[in-house]
């Protein structure tokens, strides 16, 4: 099977021919390069209208020269997400070409194509995917017939966040390569002293597996206005932004139990980001793959490859159903092309027979000691080699202090948490009471009661002016004994753990984000998330404020991929 793919979601007009028999991919691209600033939608659409016919003609001519007039078996196109005017140009070209060639039409989700090209080139079976591009930044994972959004930016895409700074500096688009070059210069100058370069203190915002870049872009702009050397700003910006992306990637691996990670998107060409992810995966015993650069930036090759898989599965569309969708979420796509028999649902470690030693968290090692009734957990936040040493020390120290203080404070507020027996802040180590038989992530098939209990517990926490910051199914222990659950009714046999990202706030937005993080972890791992989410929200409503649930709807609507 040979498929002609057409890509044009934002800036790059591209066409490609994929031969499934030989695995060969021919790509022709004509990128839009604005004179200044970022992408201008009108100019990008004008570029598409001129460039798409040319790149399609070049690929079709080459295909027919090699394979004859029946060279193309299907036409695939990027259906979304993206800029509407650009997508409409691509959709029109694809419909016309499919009609002229009398071949099937395939509508491809651009973001799923980023994941699938990484899976295809790596040979991985069931990876987590980090998509890092101009307008996008999110994590995807597969189970039960869909790709799930495990985590995403709550404001700007990673490339756009970097470009916001470079526009402020006055650099031409794209800004990412210029930031990378400046950061490398600063790192090289610092290397002469055998020490990593000094870091600026920039915002580092991780909420579960979601993250935010708006604050760090503004802080970088302020530093430039204060005459901080631009190379130092670029170095600090990369160290913070890419450490955030690497941290949430490790959190996603921990939540799902996956041991494979693929990288996609134009920002994925950055050497420092790839280095961080490779280091994290090596330390974790996970496999990592980033495709070659031609498959990382927006390209029709990935559209053609996924289009061939979809066409082979009979996943084609009629012209009447081929309207583009600028807000086409990856979790809306039925995954028809994967062999279900070869896929084991990724579940978090920690099943009925698991011990705490089996648990592999994103931040810490956990060991247990003692007998039943007096078991202790020693939790040590291990150094992360991928992070700048200064940033790593700060995060480990601050999170250890936060966990010790707010675990105890939450317990005093009526939320079941472990007792804190000892805190060794210099070594980022806590000794805690052992609670719960297993994680909620391992008990989702019968977890409605536990989900409702978590809702009540978060509501009590919010009443006390505290957010958990990372209330995922991995950070809820179930089957608690009386000591672990004594602070609430005996029916609430759940205990909240890991308060490392917790902080004081009475703001409804922060409370709503806590709910958003928990529901995201449910959607990412549960076969049937709807009843669990309903039970969770019902539990919250029993104790918490209605305005928090109302704001949750607003938070969900603001997601980048809704």
N, C-alpha and C positions, 0 to 999 in steps of 0.2 A: 504493500500500500504506500502511495505517495500522496502527501497532503501539502497543499499550499496554504501557509499561514499569513495573516495580515495583522499587524500591531500598530496602534495609534491612539493610545490612551491619553497622552499628554504632550510629549515633546519629540518623540522619536517615530518617524514614519519608517516602517520596516516591513519587508516581505521575506518569506523563507520557503524553501522546499525541503521537506523531511521525507527520506526514503526509509521506511520501517524495516525493509529487508536488509539494508546495508548499514543502517543507523547513521547515514550521512546527512548533514544539515548544511544547506547553502543559505546564507543570510545576506540580504542587501538592505542597508539602512541609510537614511538621510535625516540626521538629527536637526531639530530646530535650535538655533543658537541666537538668543536675544542679544541685542546690542548692549543692554544694561539691565540690571535688576534681575528678577526672576521671570518665570513663564507668564506671558500675557495671553490669556485664553483666546482672544480674537486673532492675534498674530499666529498662535499655534494652530488654530483652525485653518487659517489661510495657508500656512505651510503644509498642512496635511492635504489640503485640496490640490496642491501642486505636486507634492512629493509622492503621495500614495500611488497615483497612476504610473509614475516613473519606476518606482522600486518593484511594483507588481509586474510591470512589463519586462523588466530586466530578469526577474526570476522565472517568469513564464517562458520567455525566449530561451533561456538556458535549459529549462526543463524539457521543452519540446525539441530542442536541438539534440539532446541526449537520449530522450525516451520516445520521441514521436508525438503525434497529435493527441494521444490518450495518456499523456504524462501525469495528469493530475486525477486522483481518485476522489478527493474531497477538498473543500475550501473551509478553513477555520479562521475565525476572526476574534479579536478582543471585544467582548460584549460589555465589559465594564470590570471594575469601577474605573472612572476617569473623568476627563472633561467632556461634557456633553457634545459640544460642537465637533471636537476631534473624533469622538466615538461615532457620531453620525456619518462622518465622511468614510470611516473604515467600514461601517455596517453597509452603507450603500455600495461601496466597491465590492465587498464580499458577496452581497446578493446578486449583483450584476454578473460577477465572474462565475459564480456557481450556476446561474441560469444559462450563461453562454456556453459553459462547458458541460452542462447537464449532469452535474455531480452534486452529492449531498452537501448541506451547509451545517457547520458546527459552531455554536456559540461558546466561547471559552472565557472563564473567569480569569482575569489577568493575575490576581494574587495567587490563586490555586496553581496557575501555570508556573509561577516562581518556585513554588514548593515542588511541583511534579518534575520540573527539569532537574532540580537537585536530587530528587529521589531516583530519577532515571539515570543520571550520570554517575551517581554513587553506587547504585545497586542496593541501597538500603531498603529494608522492608517497611518499617513503620517509624519514620523519624519525626521528631519535632522540627518545625521550620521557623527560623527567624527571618522575616522579611524586613529589610532595612533599605528603604529607598527614599526618594525626595519627598513624596507626599504620604508615605506609608511607614509604619513601624508597628509590627505585631508578631505574635507567635501563633502558629497553627499546629494542631495535632489531630490525628484521625482516630475515630472510633465509631462503631455502629452506623456505618454508611455515610458519615459526614465528616468534613473537616471542621473542627471547633476552634474558635478564637480563644486561646488560653490567656492571652494578655495583649494589651494594645496601648498606644499613646492616647492620652486623654486630651491632647491639644494638637500640636504640630507633628508632622512626620519628621524623621530624623534628619533627612537632607534639607528640608525646609527650615528646620531649627538652626542648622549650621549656616544656611544661606542668609538667614535673617541677620546674622552677625557680619557676614562678608559684604552684604549690601550696605550695612552701616559703615563699614570700613571703606567702601568704595570700590571693591573688587568686582570684576565681571562674573557673570554666571557661566558655568557652575562654580560655586565656591568651595565645594568639598575638596577637590584636588589641591587647591591653593592652601587651605587650612592644613591638609596633610603634609604638604611640602614645608610650610612654616614650622609645624610641630617637629618635623624631622630635623630641621636646622637647629632648633632649640635643644632637642635631645642630644644631637651630636656635639654641640658646644658644652653641654653639661657632662657628657661622657668622659671628658678629659680629666674630671675630678673623681672619676669612678663612683659617682653618686647620681641617681636620677635627678632630673630637674625639679626645682621648687614648683609647688602647685599653688594656684590661686584658690581661695576658699569660695567655691561655686555651689549653687544648690544641687543636691543629689536627691531626687524625688522618686522613690519606688513605693508603690502601694500594692502589696500582693505581687501579682505579675503584670500590673498596669504601671505606667510611668508617665512622667510629665516633663516636657522640655521648655515650656514657655519661660519659666523663671531663669533658667540657665542662659538662654539667649539674651534676655534683658541684662543679666548680671555681666555677661561678656561685653555687651555694648557699653555699660557703665565703666567697666575697667578700661576700655579703649579711650573713652572720654576723659578718664583720669590719667592718661598718658602711660599706662602700663604697656611695656613692649608687646607688639602684636604677636611675635613668635611665642612669648610666654602664655598669652591668652589662648592661642590656637592649641598649644600643648595641653594646657589645663582643660580646655573645652573637650578635646578628644578623650583625655583620660577619664573625665567624669561621664560623658555621654556614653562612651563605649563600655565603661565598667557597668553602668546601669543596664545596658542591653545584655551584657554577658551575665550579670546577676539574675535578671528575670529569665534568661534562657536556662540557667541552672535550676531555678525554681520550677520551671515548666518540666524539665527532665525529672526532678524529684517528685512532683505531683503526679505525673502520668506513669512513672516507672520506666520510661523509655531510655534507651541507651544509644540513640543515634540522633545527631543534629545536623541539619543542612542549613545553609545560608543562602539568601536570595536578595535581589535588589541592587540598585546601582551603588549605594553606599557600601555594599559588601565588597567592593573592589579595594577598600581601604586596608592597607597592610596591618595597621595597628588593631583594627577590629578583628581581623582574621586571626592575628596573633593571640589576642585575649581569648577568643572562643576556643581556639585550638588548645591553649594552655588549660583552660577550665575543663574541657572534655578529657584531656589526657590525665589530669589529676583525679577525675571522676571515674575513669575507666570507660568512657563513652567514645564512640566513633564520631568523627567530624568530617564534613565535606563542604567545600565551596566550589561550585563549577567555575570553569574558565571565564574570564571577563566578558566574552561575547554573549554569554548566557546570563550574566548578572544584570547589566543595564537592560532597559526596556528593549525587547527584541522579538521578532516574529518567530525565531527558532523555537522558543518555548511554547508559543501558541500552536505551531505546527506539530510539535511532539505530542502535546496533550491532545490536540485535535485528532491525531491519528488513533490514540488510545480510545477516545470517546467514540469516534466513528466505527472502530472495530467492535465496540460494545453496542452499536446501534443507537448511540446517544446523539442523534442529529435533530435538527429543527426545521420546521417549515418556514417559508419566507414570512408568512403571516404572524409567526411567533418569534421573530428574530429581532424585535426592537431592542435597542441598546439600553443599558441600565447604569447610569453614572454612579449609583450607590449599591452596586451589586456586591453583597457581602459573600465572602468565601463559605460561610456556614449555611448559605442558602442553596448550595450546589449539591445535588444528589451525586454521590460518587459511584458511578456505574461501571467504571473501568477496572476496578481492583478485584482480585480473586479473593473472595471472602474466606475461602478455605485456608489461605496462607496467612491470614491475619489473626493474631491473638490480641484481644483487647488489652491495651496497656493499663495495668492497675498499679496503684502505688504499693510499694513494699509495706508489709505490716499486716498480713492476713491472720487468720485464727491461730496459726501455728508459729507466727513470727515472734521473735524477741526484739528488744530494743536495739540489740547489736545489728539486727538485720536492717534497721531503718537507716536510710542514707539521705539525710537532709541536705538542703542547699547551702547551709551556713556552718553547721556544727557536726561534730562527732558526739555520739551518745553512748555511754556505758552505764550499766546498772550493777548494783551490789546490794547485799543484805538479803534477808529472808522475807517471806510474806508477812505483811503487816508493818515492816520497817525497811522497805526497799527504797533505795536512793538512786537518783539519776545524776550522773556527772555529765554536764553539757559544756563542751569547749568549742568556742568559735575559732575555727582553724584559719590561719593566714591564707589569703588568696593570692597566689603568685601572679595572677593576671592583673591585679590591681596595683596601682602605684603604691609603694610601701607607706607613704604618709597618709594617703586616703584610706588604705586598708586598716592601719592602726586606729585611725579616727573612727571609722565605722564599727570596728570590732569593740572598741572601748565604749562608745556611745550606746551601742545596742545592748551590750552587757549591762550597763548601768540602767538603761530604760527597762530591760526585762526584769531585773531584780526589784526595782522600785514599783513598777506598775503592775507586776504580777501580785505583789502584796497589797497594793492599793485596790486593785480590782476585787481581791478576795474580801477586803473590808467592806466593799460596796455590795456584797452579796452575790458575787460571781464566783462560781467554783473554779479555783485555780490550784496548782501545786503550792505547797509550802516551800519557801526559800530557806534552805538550811545554811548556805554559805555563798558568798560572792567574792571571787578572786578577780578583781577588775584588771590588774596588770596582765594577767594571763588569760583574760576574757573567758573565765570559767565560772559556772554556777553549779551548785549542788542543790538538787530539788527533790521533793517528794515524788515517788513514782505513783502515777495515777493512770487509770484506764487500762483496759486489756488490749486495745488496738486503736488505730486511727479511724476516724469516720470514713476516710477515703477507701478503707478496706471493708466497710460495712454499709455501702450505699444502697444495696439491693433491698435493705429493710431499714432505711434510715429516716423515715418521716418523723418519728417521735424525736430523734436526736436533732434533726434539722429545726423542729419547732423549739426545742430546748435552747439551741444556739441563738435563735431569734430572741427569745426572752432574755438570755444572758447578755447579748449585745445591747439590748434596750436598757438593761440595768447599768451596763458599763457607760452608755451614753448619758444616762441620767446623772452619772457621777462626773461627767465632763471629760471622759477619756474615750479615745478610739483605739481599737486593737491594732489596726494598720495592716494586718496580714491574716485575717480570719479565713483561711482556706480549710478544706477538708483534711489536710495533713496536720493542721494545728488544732484539731478537736480530737480529744481522746474520749472513747466511749467504753461503757462497761465499768464506770468508776465505782470504787468502793465507798463506804460511808465516809471515810476520812476525806476522800477527794471531793465528794459531793455534799458535804455537810452544810454548806452555806445556803443551799436552796432545797426545794422540795425533793423528796426521795425519788420522784419520777424523772427528775432531770439528771439522768445518769450520764452526763457529759461534762467534760472539763476543758476549758480553754487553756492552751499553752502557747508558748513562744510570743512573748510581748516585746520582742526586740524592736519592732517598728511602731510601737505604741507611743502616744503622746497626749498631752492635755489639750482639749479644745471643746468649746461648746457650740461650734458652728455646725449648722444643719448640713452643710455641704460635705464636711468631713465625716459626719455620721452616715450620710447616704453612701459615701464611698466605701465605708466598711461593709455595708449591705451589698454593694455592687461587687466587691471583691469576693465575698462568700458565694454569691450567686454565680459569679463567673467560674469559680472552682467546681461548683455543682454541674454547670453546663459542660465543663471540660471533661468531666470524668463519669457522670452518671448516664446509664443507658436510657433512662426516662426521667429527665430532670424536672419536668413541670410539677409533679406532685410534691417533690421535695422543696422546690422553691415556694410553692403555695403554702406548705406547712411552715416553712421558715418565716415567711411574711406574716402569716397568722400569729405565730408565736411572738414576733416583734410587736404586732399591733396590740397584743394583750397588755403590754407593759409600756411600749415606747410611744413617741409622738407621731401623730398622723403626718405632720409636715415632713418628717424624715422619709417616709414612704412616698410622699408626693414628690420630694426632691429626687428620690431614686429614679422615678420615671424621667425626670429631666436629664439626669446623668446618663441614663441609657440612651436617650435620644441624641446626646452630644457625641457619642462614640464615633470614631473616625469612619467606621465601616458600616454605619447604619444609614 
